[in-house]
Amino acid sequence: MRLILIAFFISSSFISFSQEVKKYRSERTRILFVIDGSGSMNELWGEESKFEIAKDLIIDLIDSLGKENDHVEFGVRVFGHQSPRAANDCNDSKLEIGFGEKDIEGIREKLDLFTPQGHTPIAHSIFLAASDFPKDEKATNAIILVTDGKENCEGNPCAAAEMLERNRVALRPFIIGLNLELNEALNFDCVGPYFDAKDKETFNDVVDVVISQAIKSTTVQINLLDKQKKPTISNIPITLYDHYSREILYNFVHGYLPGIVPDTLWLDPTARYLLEVHTNPPIIKSDIELATGKHNIIAVDVPKGTLQFSIANSNSVKDAVPTLIREANSPNLMFTQEMKRDVDYIEGDFDFEILTLPRTYFKSEYLEQQSIGTYEVAEAGMLSVLVREKGIAGVFAFDGELLKRVTEIKDIENKEVLSLQPGEYMIVFRPNKERKADLTKSQLVNITSGRNTTVRF
């Protein structure tokens, strides 16, 4: 069997939704080593057993890093070391060194007592390891699993890793194998990225890389890309959710640093994210995993154009009517846009319903990115309906040879004024007094932009 090392990075910090985007900055790092003490760890790698190599490396790391970083604490869990293989004990896993222990010689003496002998309950140990850390919202936690990789308790390390991630307890693990065969390494694709070490020296080097990433901050830059794939777009609200639960973790308006560079965010490195850019329509990017201890760049294409709506020959606010924006052939309202207000939309086909009387429609209009779509409706004319007695009136437009009702005026009394688009209409009126159909009267009128037309009944 060959020695591999799997590193799980976990955090006890859960970010709550707030109006302020808080920087994720841990004040302490806790690293838990989970050592395989099963019988297969007695096999030699060079002149030493795999267990001795793992034990000595861990003790050296605890000693050196503990002296260099007073904000780093260590713990050690061992599995497969308490019961012989014949006992088939798949619950053999115990936290042997708690966090905060500084006595290196005491740690060495305790680890020297163990002789690899039992089974390899990797998945069970990962589940238990998540509970070994004290509750501390300001700490970043890491699990480093040292094992020969042979799970023989019918556990599922992939499911264990997903459990940690779903609960924002762990990042996907780093897997470091010593001369693993390709087919053995592929078994860990669902667990995390794989690194190969050919000898003891490269094994130490890879472990140093893993530890370094556990300690360093994880930063994020979100690039909103224009048509030329440059990150020039900004000032758009963005929400980051937990990928699994859809809990809101961060909510902010995208910004720039001086020099046209998107600003840097400090995010919880343990979460898997779903990102929503609140454009019209919104852009969703899911299953975002951060590389721990590094500066991450998340790129999102935002191919947006601009729409403008106006009324001919009118600068008056009182003449303005809103426009309902929908994606083409969709019944769902996307946005309500006011006149003479520029609004950006993602490139695509749209339906517009301008709330004039009668309605003005534009169907399947294509908006190209970095373009401006301008739409103008005719200036309305005014219709004054004067009646001598209370009644019911209706306004109809001609739809080919048929009439189409534009609006209804119930209980009209004396006078009603309507703002109508230019065109020919039929006005129908019946008094309420006797409620007889043969008392109904109608008149044809032509409405002209900017002019007042009066009908009398």
Stockholm file with secondary structure:
# STOCKHOLM 1.0

chainA/1-457         MRLILIAFFISSSFISFSQEVKKYRSERTRILFVIDGSGSMNELWGEESKFEIAKDLIIDLIDSLGKENDHVEFGVRVFGHQSPRAANDCNDSKLEIGFGEKDIEGIREKLDLFTPQGHTPIAHSIFLAASDFPKDEKATNAIILVTDGKENCEGNPCAAAEMLERNRVALRPFIIGLNLELNEALNFDCVGPYFDAKDKETFNDVVDVVISQAIKSTTVQINLLDKQKKPTISNIPITLYDHYSREILYNFVHGYLPGIVPDTLWLDPTARYLLEVHTNPPIIKSDIELATGKHNIIAVDVPKGTLQFSIANSNSVKDAVPTLIREANSPNLMFTQEMKRDVDYIEGDFDFEILTLPRTYFKSEYLEQQSIGTYEVAEAGMLSVLVREKGIAGVFAFDGELLKRVTEIKDIENKEVLSLQPGEYMIVFRPNKERKADLTKSQLVNITSGRNTTVRF
#=GR chainA/1-457 SS CCCEEEEEEEECCCCCCCSSCCCCCCSEEEEEEEEECBGGGGSEETTEEHHHHHHHHHHHHHHHHHHHCTTEEEEEEEESCSSCGGGCCTTCEEEEECTTCCCHHHHHHHHHTCCCCBCCCHHHHHHHHTTSSCCCTTEEEEEEEEECCCCCSSCCHHHHHHHHHHTTSBCCCEEEEESCCHHHHHTTTTTCCEEEESSHHHHHHHHHHHHHHHHSCCEEEEEEECTTSCCCCCCCEEEEEETTTCCEEEEEECCEETTTEECEEECCTTCEEEEEECCSSCEEEEEEECCTTSEEEEEEECCEEEEEEEETTCCCGGGCCCEEEEETTCCSCCEEECTTCCEEEESEEEEEEECCSSCEEEEEEEECTTCEEEEEECCCEEEEEECSSCEEEEEEEEETTEEEEEEEEEEECSEEEEEECSEEEEEEEEETTTCCGGGCEEEEEEECTTCEEEEEC
#=GC SS_cons         CCCEEEEEEEECCCCCCCSSCCCCCCSEEEEEEEEECBGGGGSEETTEEHHHHHHHHHHHHHHHHHHHCTTEEEEEEEESCSSCGGGCCTTCEEEEECTTCCCHHHHHHHHHTCCCCBCCCHHHHHHHHTTSSCCCTTEEEEEEEEECCCCCSSCCHHHHHHHHHHTTSBCCCEEEEESCCHHHHHTTTTTCCEEEESSHHHHHHHHHHHHHHHHSCCEEEEEEECTTSCCCCCCCEEEEEETTTCCEEEEEECCEETTTEECEEECCTTCEEEEEECCSSCEEEEEEECCTTSEEEEEEECCEEEEEEEETTCCCGGGCCCEEEEETTCCSCCEEECTTCCEEEESEEEEEEECCSSCEEEEEEEECTTCEEEEEECCCEEEEEECSSCEEEEEEEEETTEEEEEEEEEEECSEEEEEECSEEEEEEEEETTTCCGGGCEEEEEEECTTCEEEEEC
//
